[in-house]
């Protein structure tokens, strides 16, 4: 081989190594951004404001009031995560690993609220529902009414204290 051919091959090899290096760097940056986004959502979920919102939503559900704005805020948080999964800003497995426990349980205790919202918008939280189905398939278990009540008690921070059953119109 002559010198110009050897230099051309070295140039091509150098370019290939640069492209491979760039590709690896882009993948690493994407992973870092996805992780940072997921951790930011995790921080948001545990922020004092969201913890208070979750407490109020859980207390209202325990009191028999499924139609509350706080519950909507909690569901919207999960809907944002679902949107980010759908747009591939975070991957489904990361969402599962970080928030599957709350994702599924809040969905199950919110069915009445979601059904009412779907009277106006039949697709309300449908992407969230699909992600919940994926999570439930990945971790199949029974969610008894008692388990869900215990979940709400923990979220409401009642620490197992018995709740006074509110009087309904029918009780009067």
Rosetta blueprint (number, residue, H / E / L):
1 X L
2 X L
3 X H
4 X H
5 X H
6 X H
7 X H
8 X H
9 X H
10 X H
11 X H
12 X H
13 X H
14 X H
15 X H
16 X H
17 X H
18 X H
19 X H
20 X H
21 X H
22 X H
23 X H
24 X H
25 X H
26 X H
27 X H
28 X H
29 X H
30 X H
31 X H
32 X H
33 X H
34 X H
35 X H
36 X H
37 X H
38 X H
39 X H
40 X H
41 X H
42 X H
43 X H
44 X H
45 X H
46 X L
47 X L
48 X H
49 X H
50 X H
51 X H
52 X H
53 X H
54 X H
55 X H
56 X H
57 X H
58 X H
59 X H
60 X H
61 X H
62 X H
63 X L
64 X L
65 X L
66 X L
67 X L
68 X L
69 X H
70 X H
71 X H
72 X H
73 X H
74 X H
75 X H
76 X H
77 X H
78 X H
79 X H
80 X H
81 X H
82 X H
83 X H
84 X H
85 X H
86 X H
87 X L
88 X L
89 X L
90 X L
91 X L
92 X H
93 X H
94 X H
95 X H
96 X H
97 X H
98 X H
99 X H
100 X H
101 X H
102 X H
103 X H
104 X H
105 X H
106 X H
107 X H
108 X H
109 X H
110 X L
111 X H
112 X H
113 X H
114 X H
115 X H
116 X H
117 X H
118 X L
119 X L
120 X L
121 X L
122 X L
123 X L
124 X L
125 X L
126 X H
127 X H
128 X H
129 X H
130 X H
131 X H
132 X H
133 X H
134 X H
135 X H
136 X H
137 X H
138 X H
139 X L
140 X L
141 X L
142 X L
143 X L
144 X L
145 X H
146 X H
147 X H
148 X H
149 X H
150 X H
151 X H
152 X H
153 X H
154 X H
155 X H
156 X H
157 X L
158 X L
159 X L
160 X L
161 X L
162 X L
163 X L
164 X L
165 X L
166 X L
167 X L
168 X L
169 X H
170 X H
171 X H
172 X L
